């Protein structure tokens, strides 16, 4: 935690930024090891070029913040108090009235909170802090990688529960409920996004909504799920066939698998990020399904299930050791069905490691 705060403070110094305010749950957790959802209440960290940081949050959560290891000033407020009045006092103690540059999360912070913060620095230039935090968060350290690996094990487990639950006549929501119930029995409190279980033609919608569709022979079944474990996410997609599979379904499945494996094999330090999308997309396009692959190849993953970098063909960034992201090509035929295969990937010193381990060969579930 201290090392991350020091890195951000050093950046403030190098950019001549007197103060920064970080409000998002994810960035606050990254810098403090304190993970919470404050709902509508204000929570955040104020960091300074030449002064100690302080943390503002509801008083009811102060003890949890201390237990997480925060050693600096804490501004705790009750619901009947205005936290900005208390913040003003802490900022005035640091004598920053003439600040020339301040930083905040331009893409995340609400307009009202931006106004409240900038009232303290009416003449200051406003700089975005997102790029620096993305640069820091995109390379995972050993502790982060260990947690993500445990989260991916739980994702693998969730898919296995879903596969084991498949029986003719069961609904998508019934399978989904079994998956999440078994994960909760394993200690998982939160999914990293709304779990998807889609049968047959509904798998032809990349972000379909599970419902009361009943499973029948010949359906493709798409599972897309992930868990939050100790503040970090996992994300896996697998597609299986139920009872039988047509030649067309086999063709689509093996095309997606070929595209995914090609993108994985290109994953190594120094590779242009956008090339992974292009490699997979070219394979799907050559097979005649290019128009049915409407999304990017993947996304960065960590504290957020979708975070920097975006793994689109436009991204000129370079893969680095410690990057964690998804590779998830798909083919979706509206009204017919679809296939997506997704893994969580870690860039290692010499190549890559696939963190999600559930088998990818086409399975026909009897």
LINGICOR-V201158 format. One line per field, one symbol per residue. ss: DSSP state (@ for helix, = for strand, . for the rest). burial: + if it has 16 or more other C-alpha atoms within 10 Angstrom, else -. Layout:
ss: ???
burial: ???
This chain:
ss: .@@@@@@@@@@@@@....====..@@@@@@@@...........=====.....=====@@@@@@@@@.....=====.....@@@@@@@@@@@.......====......@@@@@@@@@@@...====.@@@@@@@@....@@@@@@@@@@@@@@@@@@@@@@@@.....=@@@@@@@@@@@@@@....==....====@@@@@.........=.....======.===..==..=======....@@@@@@@@@@@@@@@@@@@......=@@@@@@@@@@@@@@...@@@......==......====.......=.....====..====...====.======....===.........==.
burial: -------++--+----+++++++++++++++++++-------+++++++---++++++---+--+----+---++++-----++--+--++----+--+++++++--------+--++-++--+-+--++--+---++++---++-+++++++++++++++++--++---++++++-+++--+----+-++++-++++++++++++---++-+++++++++++++++++-+++++++++++++-+---+--++-+++++++-++-++++-+++++++++++-++----+--++--++++++++++++++++++-----+++++++++++++++---++++++++++++--++-+++-+-+-++-+-
